[in-house]
């Protein structure tokens, strides 16, 4: 948890810009590098913008534990709660309770039902991302053969939406490929590794694994190594360059995709402050240390995905 300096101040109607806000940022889970990078960005934005940032997530990707954390922030009378939701519906009651107490609510990384928040900060366009990572996998597999998907959780809205477009793109563009199984790993490295081992054992003709959680691709490569199939089974999807650097350099994987989670954390706190100030967001607006953002109604899209390959991976450190 991060707490910068002053006692929490409850936002009053008409509070002027420059007063110290307290913004609570809740990730899906703590202890994985993706959300650690997001925390670093949120912390930096708090320092740059002179706002208190509280950052706390559950030890497992579980909506009930997120709900308990949100309850604690309601008791602290924070000004705004920003959550990466583990379930789009089940967090609704506690988020409505926060709003009834005068606390603003927004989502980042993974959305809730739109009725439970004022703003959603998305990393990339979900359709573009889902179709893009499928294109990458298809290229690695020669556009044919059996593949599997390792997800964080089917309940998380972002994962569910990506999955939808991944499968749509495969069926439309790559009819020679066949999805044999999609497994949930709860964003847990050990569960991801065990799931990948089981996939390789249960599907001996498996040619590819797509991980839609940052811990999925590195776990799949490790499982393929241990099964003597490193490089023979294509592994791609969403992960950080630091988690995948070794594997990409040695050739066990050739490409993974992501965005900057540090920038996402920074953007979340930046836009939270603007929401508290009553500022109007504009399409194409420039946000310092992030870049130009897209605004579609109550959704902000941070930017484009980045492919990390042997040629560019050393340019990135997160």
QUIPE-V656037 format. One record per residue. N is the residue number from 1. RES is the residue in one letter. PSI is psi in radians with two decimals (* if undefined). OMEGA is omega in radians with two decimals (* if undefined). NEAR is the number of other C-alpha atoms within 12 Angstrom. Layout:
n = [N;N]
res = [RES;RES]
psi = [PSI;PSI]
omega = [OMEGA;OMEGA]
near = [NEAR;NEAR]
This chain:
n = [1;2;3;4;5;6;7;8;9;10;11;12;13;14;15;16;17;18;19;20;21;22;23;24;25;26;27;28;29;30;31;32;33;34;35;36;37;38;39;40;41;42;43;44;45;46;47;48;49;50;51;52;53;54;55;56;57;58;59;60;61;62;63;64;65;66;67;68;69;70;71;72;73;74;75;76;77;78;79;80;81;82;83;84;85;86;87;88;89;90;91;92;93;94;95;96;97;98;99;100;101;102;103;104;105;106;107;108;109;110;111;112;113;114;115;116;117;118;119;120;121;122;123;124;125;126;127;128;129;130;131;132;133;134;135;136;137;138;139;140;141;142;143;144;145;146;147;148;149;150;151;152;153;154;155;156;157;158;159;160;161;162;163;164;165;166;167;168;169;170;171;172;173;174;175;176;177;178;179;180;181;182;183;184;185;186;187;188;189;190;191;192;193;194;195;196;197;198;199;200;201;202;203;204;205;206;207;208;209;210;211;212;213;214;215;216;217;218;219;220;221;222;223;224;225;226;227;228;229;230;231;232;233;234;235;236;237;238;239;240;241;242;243;244;245;246;247;248;249;250;251;252;253;254;255;256;257;258;259;260;261;262;263;264;265;266;267;268;269;270;271;272;273;274;275;276;277;278;279;280;281;282;283;284;285;286;287;288;289;290;291;292;293;294;295;296;297;298;299;300;301;302;303;304;305;306;307;308;309;310;311;312;313;314;315;316;317;318]
res = [X;X;X;X;X;X;X;X;X;X;X;X;X;X;X;X;X;X;X;X;X;X;X;X;X;X;X;X;X;X;X;X;X;X;X;X;X;X;X;X;X;X;X;X;X;X;X;X;X;X;X;X;X;X;X;X;X;X;X;X;X;X;X;X;X;X;X;X;X;X;X;X;X;X;X;X;X;X;X;X;X;X;X;X;X;X;X;X;X;X;X;X;X;X;X;X;X;X;X;X;X;X;X;X;X;X;X;X;X;X;X;X;X;X;X;X;X;X;X;X;X;X;X;X;X;X;X;X;X;X;X;X;X;X;X;X;X;X;X;X;X;X;X;X;X;X;X;X;X;X;X;X;X;X;X;X;X;X;X;X;X;X;X;X;X;X;X;X;X;X;X;X;X;X;X;X;X;X;X;X;X;X;X;X;X;X;X;X;X;X;X;X;X;X;X;X;X;X;X;X;X;X;X;X;X;X;X;X;X;X;X;X;X;X;X;X;X;X;X;X;X;X;X;X;X;X;X;X;X;X;X;X;X;X;X;X;X;X;X;X;X;X;X;X;X;X;X;X;X;X;X;X;X;X;X;X;X;X;X;X;X;X;X;X;X;X;X;X;X;X;X;X;X;X;X;X;X;X;X;X;X;X;X;X;X;X;X;X;X;X;X;X;X;X;X;X;X;X;X;X;X;X;X;X;X;X;X;X;X;X;X;X;X;X;X;X;X;X]
psi = [2.50;2.36;1.99;1.66;-1.55;2.94;2.60;2.39;2.27;2.26;2.25;2.65;2.23;0.16;2.32;2.70;2.47;-0.43;2.71;1.98;2.78;2.10;2.15;2.14;2.18;2.01;2.98;-0.68;2.62;2.81;0.10;2.65;-0.56;-0.90;-0.39;-0.68;-0.69;-0.68;-0.72;-0.74;-0.73;-0.73;-0.76;-0.73;-0.69;-0.73;-0.75;-0.62;-0.02;0.88;2.64;2.28;2.13;2.21;2.01;2.31;2.96;2.76;-0.30;2.71;1.44;2.20;-0.55;-0.72;-0.62;-0.70;-0.71;-0.72;-0.74;-0.72;-0.72;-0.61;-0.56;-0.75;-0.56;-0.13;0.86;2.89;-0.57;2.49;2.21;2.06;2.40;1.77;2.34;-0.21;2.29;-0.36;-0.71;-0.34;-0.10;-0.92;-0.74;-0.56;-0.63;-0.64;-0.72;-0.77;-0.65;-0.46;0.07;0.22;2.24;2.60;2.30;2.87;2.74;2.60;-0.89;2.18;2.90;-3.13;2.38;-0.42;-0.19;0.00;2.89;-0.50;2.49;2.25;1.91;2.58;-0.85;2.93;2.13;-0.61;-0.81;-0.73;-0.87;-0.79;-0.63;-0.81;-0.54;-0.70;-0.72;-0.79;-0.77;-0.72;-0.73;-0.51;0.02;0.40;0.43;2.74;3.10;2.46;2.82;2.77;2.33;2.04;2.93;-1.12;2.35;-0.39;-0.48;2.29;-0.69;-0.77;-0.75;-0.72;-0.75;-0.81;-0.74;-0.81;-0.54;-0.87;-0.69;-0.75;-0.70;-0.80;-0.64;-0.81;-0.39;1.20;-0.29;-0.07;2.69;2.17;2.07;-0.43;2.55;2.14;2.55;2.49;-0.02;0.52;0.55;2.16;-0.77;-0.73;-0.61;-0.75;-0.80;-0.65;-0.72;-0.71;-0.76;-0.70;-0.78;-0.60;-0.73;-0.40;1.39;-0.31;0.19;2.25;-0.26;2.60;2.25;2.10;2.13;0.24;2.52;-0.48;-0.17;-0.97;-0.80;-0.63;-0.68;-0.68;-0.75;-0.75;-0.70;-0.70;-0.88;-0.43;0.06;0.43;0.31;2.20;-0.49;-0.54;2.08;2.30;2.20;-3.01;-2.49;2.13;2.98;2.67;-0.60;-0.62;-0.49;-0.07;-0.88;-0.78;-0.69;-0.68;-0.61;-0.20;0.07;-0.43;2.71;-0.47;2.40;2.85;2.54;-2.86;-3.06;1.88;-0.48;-0.78;-0.63;-0.76;-0.72;-0.79;-0.69;-0.85;-0.67;-0.82;-0.48;-0.76;-0.72;-0.66;-0.72;-0.58;-0.21;0.31;2.61;2.19;2.49;2.48;2.31;0.01;2.45;2.29;2.15;2.43;0.04;-0.94;-2.85;2.38;2.73;2.41;2.11;1.65;-2.05;0.35;2.35;2.33;2.14;-0.80;-2.69;2.67;2.77;2.28;2.26;2.14;3.10;-0.56;-0.53;-0.08;-0.49;-0.12;-0.17;2.51;1.44;*]
omega = [3.11;3.05;-3.06;2.81;-2.84;3.03;3.11;3.04;3.08;3.14;3.05;3.11;3.13;3.10;-3.04;3.10;3.13;3.04;-3.04;3.02;2.95;-3.08;3.13;-3.12;-3.05;3.05;3.05;-3.04;3.05;2.99;3.03;-2.95;-3.14;-3.11;3.01;3.07;3.09;3.10;3.12;3.11;3.12;3.13;-3.13;3.10;3.10;3.12;-3.10;-3.02;3.13;3.03;3.03;3.10;2.99;-3.12;-3.12;3.10;3.14;3.10;3.06;-3.11;-2.99;-3.09;-3.14;3.11;3.04;3.14;3.11;3.11;3.11;3.08;-3.13;3.11;3.04;3.12;3.11;3.13;3.06;-3.13;-3.09;3.05;3.08;-3.02;2.92;-2.84;3.03;3.07;-3.06;-3.08;-2.95;3.05;-3.07;-3.08;-3.11;3.09;3.06;3.08;3.11;-3.14;3.09;3.10;3.13;3.13;3.09;-3.08;3.00;3.10;3.10;3.09;-3.13;-2.93;2.92;2.91;-3.04;3.14;-3.08;-3.09;3.14;-3.01;3.03;3.08;-3.12;-3.11;-3.06;3.03;-3.02;3.13;3.11;-3.11;-3.11;-3.14;-3.11;-3.10;3.04;3.08;3.12;-3.14;-3.14;3.12;-3.13;-3.09;-3.06;3.06;3.08;3.08;-3.09;3.07;3.11;3.10;3.01;-3.10;2.98;3.11;3.10;-3.09;-3.13;-3.01;-3.10;3.14;-3.14;-3.12;3.10;-3.13;-3.12;-3.10;3.05;-3.10;3.10;-3.13;3.12;-3.10;-3.11;-2.96;-3.02;-3.09;3.11;3.10;-3.11;3.06;-3.11;-3.14;3.00;-3.04;3.08;-3.13;3.11;3.14;-3.09;-3.08;-3.11;3.09;3.11;3.13;3.14;3.10;3.13;3.09;-3.13;3.10;-3.13;3.13;-3.06;-3.08;-3.05;3.12;-3.11;-3.13;-3.09;3.04;3.08;3.12;3.14;3.01;-2.99;-3.14;-3.07;-3.11;3.12;3.10;3.14;3.10;3.11;3.13;3.12;3.06;-3.07;3.11;-3.11;-3.09;3.14;-3.12;3.14;3.05;-3.13;3.10;3.09;-3.12;-3.05;3.07;-3.12;3.11;-3.14;3.11;-3.01;-3.02;-3.10;-3.06;3.14;3.14;-3.13;3.10;3.09;3.01;-3.07;-3.11;2.91;-3.01;3.01;3.03;3.11;3.10;3.08;3.09;3.12;3.08;3.13;-3.13;-3.13;-3.13;3.13;-3.11;3.03;3.11;3.13;3.10;3.11;3.11;-3.10;-3.13;3.09;3.12;-3.10;3.08;-3.11;-3.14;3.11;3.07;-3.11;-3.13;3.12;-3.10;-3.14;-3.10;3.01;3.12;3.09;-3.13;-3.12;3.12;3.05;3.06;-3.02;-3.08;-3.09;3.06;3.12;2.99;3.09;3.14;3.12;-3.07;-3.04;-2.94;-3.14;3.06;-3.02;-3.13;3.02;*]
near = [23;24;25;26;17;16;18;26;21;26;27;20;14;11;18;16;20;15;22;29;42;39;51;50;52;49;48;49;40;29;22;32;29;37;42;30;30;40;40;31;31;47;37;29;35;35;22;21;28;25;38;37;45;40;41;36;38;31;22;24;36;33;36;25;27;36;35;21;34;42;27;23;38;31;20;24;30;38;42;46;54;51;52;48;48;41;33;35;25;24;36;30;24;32;41;29;25;33;26;16;24;22;39;40;48;46;48;48;46;43;42;39;28;25;21;33;39;32;38;42;46;41;41;34;28;33;26;26;36;35;30;36;40;46;34;35;44;38;24;30;32;20;26;25;28;33;42;47;48;48;45;42;38;30;29;36;32;39;42;31;29;39;40;26;27;38;34;25;29;34;21;17;21;27;18;17;32;30;34;24;24;32;33;33;34;36;43;33;35;20;26;37;32;25;38;45;31;25;35;37;18;16;23;21;23;32;35;46;55;56;51;50;49;42;42;47;52;44;43;51;46;33;32;35;26;20;21;16;26;28;30;24;39;45;51;51;51;45;47;45;41;29;34;42;31;22;34;34;22;17;23;34;43;37;44;48;42;41;35;41;41;33;41;46;45;38;48;51;50;40;47;45;42;27;32;38;25;18;15;17;29;20;20;17;21;19;27;18;21;31;21;21;31;27;26;18;16;26;31;35;39;39;32;24;29;28;31;36;31;23;16;19;28;18;15;23;20;30]
